[in-house]
Amino acid sequence: MQSSIQRVSPLRQRMLEDMRMRQLAPKTQSAYIRAVGKLAKFIGRSPETASAEDLRRFQLHLVDEGTSPITLNATIVGLNFFFEVTLGRPDAMAKMQSVRVPHKLPVVLSKEEVARLLGAVGHIKHQTALSLAYATGLRVGEVVALKVGDIDSQRMTLRVEQGKGRKDRYAMLSPVLLERLRVWWRVARAQGKMLDGGWLFPGLNPIEALSTRQLNRAIHDAAELAKIDKRVSMHTLRHSFATHLLEQKVDIRVIQVLLGHKRLDTTAQYVQVATDILREVMSPLESLQAKARQTPQPA
């Protein structure tokens, strides 16, 4: 343990302290450190010596390598922190520019496809977790972070502690989902896999939560068995939840709250994939045709 601490350079240690002071999430800290490590590898020396021109060449290198816009922008954000906060050299980033991320419509399953998907999940724990993800719209990280005590069957809610953006919120708990959770609870307790006040979906070791990787693997396997010819992920269930609520005429502001979106326009993207709503809109061509039929023809 002592030797591993000694291997951390003073510069890296300072950056870690800067991130800890601002209470950045562990994943964010790892991403920032990774960005600085990429830069150091590219220039072949300490990243603190990088010039604005070095950084410009580094971005060109990432683009030429085929780095995705999302990854490229995340790298720039990490380097921004390093040069502005840790080094106090914001001018070094003058020639690095974030790029526009192409807008893509989310993949949405039909209700029939969701039923087939859930029916193809063989393990009751995975099936219950996927059912919960679809029934509540929670992110995969929020699903695995749930504890038994987060279920409130009196108020029919699920408490989501410190979701994305470090915000607490409540998710809906339907009667069907509650019954599935009770069945899972009885099975897990009988097998000694669920501890008092422990994780709702424990891993192989009940002290640890089920990993997001395991759930993603489970949904990929289920999609293949269900012969769903779409790119399915855990986030697909979240997209499907929002779209199906919109098609059921649920107010978009309510859906925004359930999803934990900060901005309404983030939720509004689902209007573009809610096909039931699109089918209800009358094309102006149809109104022209109707008007033509009503217009008296000359004798």
C-alpha positions as CSV (number, residue, x, y, z in Angstrom):
1,M,0.0,0.0,0.0
2,Q,2.8,2.4,0.9
3,S,4.7,1.7,-2.3
4,S,1.6,2.5,-4.4
5,I,1.2,5.8,-2.7
6,Q,4.8,6.7,-3.4
7,R,4.4,6.1,-7.1
8,V,1.8,9.0,-7.4
9,S,3.6,12.0,-8.7
10,P,3.2,15.4,-7.0
11,L,1.4,16.7,-10.0
12,R,-1.1,13.8,-10.1
13,Q,-1.5,14.1,-6.4
14,R,-2.3,17.8,-6.7
15,M,-4.9,17.1,-9.4
16,L,-6.5,14.4,-7.3
17,E,-6.7,16.8,-4.4
18,D,-8.2,19.5,-6.6
19,M,-10.9,17.1,-7.8
20,R,-11.6,15.9,-4.2
21,M,-11.9,19.4,-3.0
22,R,-14.7,19.9,-5.6
23,Q,-16.2,16.5,-4.7
24,L,-16.2,15.3,-8.3
25,A,-17.7,11.9,-8.8
26,P,-15.2,8.9,-8.9
27,K,-16.0,8.2,-12.6
28,T,-15.4,11.9,-13.4
29,Q,-12.1,11.8,-11.6
30,S,-11.0,8.7,-13.5
31,A,-12.0,10.3,-16.8
32,Y,-10.0,13.5,-16.1
33,I,-6.9,11.5,-15.1
34,R,-7.3,9.4,-18.2
35,A,-7.4,12.5,-20.4
36,V,-4.2,13.9,-18.9
37,G,-2.6,10.5,-19.3
38,K,-3.4,10.4,-23.0
39,L,-1.9,13.8,-23.5
40,A,1.3,12.9,-21.6
41,K,1.7,9.8,-23.8
42,F,1.2,11.8,-27.0
43,I,3.7,14.5,-26.2
44,G,6.2,12.1,-24.6
45,R,6.8,14.3,-21.5
46,S,5.1,15.8,-18.5
47,P,1.7,17.2,-19.4
48,E,2.4,20.4,-17.4
49,T,5.0,21.3,-20.1
50,A,2.4,21.1,-22.9
51,S,2.0,24.3,-25.0
52,A,-1.2,25.5,-26.8
53,E,0.3,24.2,-30.0
54,D,0.9,20.7,-28.4
55,L,-2.7,20.6,-27.4
56,R,-3.8,21.6,-30.9
57,R,-1.8,18.8,-32.3
58,F,-3.2,16.4,-29.7
59,Q,-6.8,17.2,-30.8
60,L,-5.9,16.7,-34.4
61,H,-4.3,13.3,-33.4
62,L,-7.6,12.3,-31.7
63,V,-9.7,13.3,-34.7
64,D,-7.4,11.4,-37.1
65,E,-7.7,8.3,-34.8
66,G,-11.4,8.4,-35.3
67,T,-12.2,9.4,-31.7
68,S,-16.0,9.9,-31.3
69,P,-17.3,13.4,-30.7
70,I,-18.5,12.5,-27.2
71,T,-15.1,11.0,-26.2
72,L,-13.3,14.0,-27.7
73,N,-15.4,16.5,-25.8
74,A,-15.0,14.6,-22.6
75,T,-11.2,14.6,-23.1
76,I,-11.3,18.4,-23.6
77,V,-13.3,18.9,-20.4
78,G,-10.7,16.8,-18.4
79,L,-7.8,18.8,-19.9
80,N,-9.6,22.1,-19.2
81,F,-9.8,21.1,-15.5
82,F,-6.1,20.2,-15.4
83,F,-4.8,23.3,-17.1
84,E,-7.3,25.8,-15.5
85,V,-7.6,24.5,-12.0
86,T,-4.5,22.4,-11.3
87,L,-1.9,24.4,-13.3
88,G,-3.6,27.8,-13.4
89,R,-2.9,28.0,-17.2
90,P,-6.3,28.4,-18.9
91,D,-4.6,30.1,-21.9
92,A,-3.0,26.7,-22.8
93,M,-6.4,25.5,-24.0
94,A,-7.0,28.4,-26.4
95,K,-6.5,26.2,-29.5
96,M,-8.6,23.3,-28.4
97,Q,-12.3,23.4,-29.4
98,S,-15.2,21.1,-28.5
99,V,-17.0,19.6,-31.4
100,R,-20.7,19.3,-32.3
101,V,-22.2,15.9,-31.3
102,P,-24.5,14.5,-34.0
103,H,-28.1,14.3,-32.8
104,K,-29.5,10.8,-33.0
105,L,-33.0,9.6,-32.1
106,P,-33.1,7.1,-29.2
107,V,-33.8,3.5,-29.9
108,V,-37.3,2.6,-28.6
109,L,-39.0,-0.8,-28.3
110,S,-42.7,-1.4,-28.9
111,K,-44.7,-2.7,-25.9
112,E,-44.8,-6.1,-27.7
113,E,-41.0,-6.1,-28.0
114,V,-40.6,-5.1,-24.3
115,A,-42.8,-8.1,-23.3
116,R,-40.8,-10.5,-25.5
117,L,-37.5,-9.1,-24.1
118,L,-38.5,-9.5,-20.4
119,G,-39.9,-13.0,-21.2
120,A,-36.6,-14.0,-22.6
121,V,-34.6,-13.2,-19.4
122,G,-33.9,-16.5,-17.6
123,H,-32.7,-15.3,-14.2
124,I,-35.4,-13.9,-11.8
125,K,-33.0,-11.3,-10.4
126,H,-32.1,-10.0,-13.9
127,Q,-35.8,-10.2,-15.0
128,T,-36.9,-8.2,-12.0
129,A,-34.2,-5.6,-12.5
130,L,-35.0,-5.1,-16.1
131,S,-38.7,-5.0,-15.3
132,L,-38.0,-2.2,-12.8
133,A,-35.9,-0.3,-15.3
134,Y,-38.8,-0.3,-17.8
135,A,-41.4,0.4,-15.2
136,T,-39.6,3.4,-13.6
137,G,-37.3,4.8,-16.3
138,L,-34.3,4.6,-14.0
139,R,-30.8,4.6,-15.3
140,V,-28.9,1.4,-15.0
141,G,-26.6,2.9,-12.3
142,E,-29.7,4.0,-10.3
143,V,-31.2,0.5,-10.6
144,V,-28.3,-1.3,-9.1
145,A,-27.9,1.3,-6.4
146,L,-31.4,0.6,-4.9
147,K,-31.7,-0.9,-1.5
148,V,-34.6,-2.8,0.0
149,G,-35.4,0.2,2.2
150,D,-35.9,2.4,-0.8
151,I,-39.2,0.7,-1.6
152,D,-42.2,2.5,0.0
153,S,-45.3,0.3,-0.6
154,Q,-47.5,2.7,1.3
155,R,-46.8,5.7,-0.9
156,M,-46.1,3.5,-3.9
157,T,-42.8,5.1,-4.6
158,L,-39.1,4.2,-5.0
159,R,-36.5,6.5,-3.5
160,V,-33.6,7.2,-5.7
161,E,-30.7,8.5,-3.7
162,Q,-28.1,10.6,-5.3
163,G,-29.0,9.9,-8.9
164,K,-27.3,11.6,-11.8
165,G,-26.3,15.1,-10.8
166,R,-26.2,14.0,-7.2
167,K,-29.9,14.6,-6.8
168,D,-32.4,12.6,-4.7
169,R,-35.8,12.0,-6.3
170,Y,-38.8,9.6,-6.3
171,A,-39.7,7.1,-9.0
172,M,-43.2,5.6,-9.6
173,L,-43.9,2.2,-8.1
174,S,-46.8,0.4,-10.0
175,P,-48.8,-2.5,-8.4
176,V,-47.4,-4.9,-11.0
177,L,-43.8,-3.9,-10.3
178,L,-44.4,-4.1,-6.5
179,E,-45.7,-7.7,-6.8
180,R,-42.7,-8.7,-8.9
181,L,-40.4,-7.1,-6.3
182,R,-42.1,-9.1,-3.6
183,V,-41.7,-12.3,-5.5
184,W,-38.0,-11.6,-6.0
185,W,-37.6,-10.6,-2.3
186,R,-39.1,-14.0,-1.2
187,V,-36.8,-16.0,-3.5
188,A,-33.7,-14.0,-2.6
189,R,-34.4,-14.3,1.1
190,A,-35.0,-18.0,0.9
191,Q,-31.7,-18.4,-0.9
192,G,-29.9,-16.2,1.7
193,K,-28.9,-13.8,-1.0
194,M,-30.5,-10.6,0.3
195,L,-29.4,-9.0,3.5
196,D,-31.5,-7.0,5.9
197,G,-31.4,-3.4,4.6
198,G,-29.1,-4.5,1.9
199,W,-29.0,-4.1,-1.9
200,L,-32.3,-4.8,-3.7
201,F,-30.2,-6.6,-6.4
202,P,-27.1,-8.0,-4.7
203,G,-24.2,-9.4,-6.6
204,L,-22.7,-12.9,-6.2
205,N,-21.4,-11.5,-2.9
206,P,-24.5,-10.1,-1.1
207,I,-22.4,-7.4,0.4
208,E,-21.9,-5.9,-3.0
209,A,-24.5,-4.7,-5.5
210,L,-25.1,-6.2,-8.9
211,S,-22.8,-4.6,-11.4
212,T,-24.1,-2.5,-14.4
213,R,-22.0,-4.8,-16.6
214,Q,-23.9,-7.8,-15.6
215,L,-27.2,-6.2,-16.3
216,N,-26.1,-5.0,-19.7
217,R,-24.9,-8.5,-20.5
218,A,-28.3,-9.9,-19.4
219,I,-30.3,-7.5,-21.6
220,H,-28.1,-8.2,-24.6
221,D,-28.6,-11.9,-24.2
222,A,-32.3,-11.5,-23.8
223,A,-32.6,-9.3,-26.9
224,E,-30.8,-12.0,-28.9
225,L,-33.1,-14.7,-27.6
226,A,-36.2,-12.6,-28.3
227,K,-34.9,-11.9,-31.8
228,I,-35.2,-8.2,-31.5
229,D,-33.4,-6.6,-34.4
230,K,-32.5,-3.3,-32.7
231,R,-29.4,-2.1,-30.8
232,V,-30.7,-2.8,-27.3
233,S,-29.1,-1.6,-24.1
234,M,-30.3,-0.8,-20.6
235,H,-30.9,2.8,-21.6
236,T,-33.3,1.5,-24.3
237,L,-35.7,0.6,-21.5
238,R,-35.5,4.2,-20.2
239,H,-36.2,5.5,-23.7
240,S,-39.1,3.1,-24.1
241,F,-40.6,4.1,-20.7
242,A,-40.6,7.8,-21.6
243,T,-42.0,7.2,-25.1
244,H,-44.8,4.9,-24.0
245,L,-45.9,7.3,-21.2
246,L,-46.0,10.1,-23.8
247,E,-48.1,7.9,-26.1
248,Q,-50.4,7.3,-23.1
249,K,-51.0,11.1,-22.9
250,V,-49.0,11.6,-19.7
251,D,-48.0,15.3,-19.4
252,I,-44.4,15.8,-20.6
253,R,-43.6,17.8,-17.5
254,V,-44.5,14.8,-15.4
255,I,-42.3,12.6,-17.5
256,Q,-39.5,15.1,-17.1
257,V,-39.7,14.8,-13.3
258,L,-39.9,11.0,-13.4
259,L,-36.7,10.9,-15.6
260,G,-34.9,13.4,-13.5
261,H,-34.2,15.7,-16.4
262,K,-33.0,19.2,-15.6
263,R,-34.3,20.6,-18.9
264,L,-37.6,20.1,-20.6
265,D,-36.1,20.0,-24.1
266,T,-34.2,16.8,-23.1
267,T,-37.5,15.1,-22.5
268,A,-39.1,16.6,-25.6
269,Q,-36.9,14.5,-27.8
270,Y,-39.3,11.6,-27.2
271,V,-42.1,13.4,-29.1
272,Q,-40.1,12.6,-32.3
273,V,-40.2,8.8,-31.6
274,A,-43.7,8.6,-30.1
275,T,-45.3,7.1,-33.2
276,D,-48.8,6.8,-31.7
277,I,-48.8,10.6,-31.3
278,L,-47.4,11.2,-34.8
279,R,-50.1,9.0,-36.3
280,E,-52.8,11.2,-34.7
281,V,-51.6,14.3,-36.4
282,M,-53.4,15.1,-39.6
283,S,-51.1,16.0,-42.5
284,P,-52.0,19.4,-44.2
285,L,-52.3,17.4,-47.4
286,E,-55.2,15.5,-45.9
287,S,-56.9,18.7,-45.0
288,L,-56.5,19.9,-48.6
289,Q,-58.0,16.7,-49.9
290,A,-61.0,17.0,-47.5
291,K,-61.5,20.7,-48.5
292,A,-61.5,19.7,-52.1
293,R,-64.2,17.1,-51.5
294,Q,-66.4,19.7,-49.8
295,T,-66.0,22.4,-52.5
296,P,-69.0,22.3,-54.9
297,Q,-68.0,21.4,-58.5
298,P,-69.2,23.7,-61.3
299,A,-72.2,22.4,-63.3
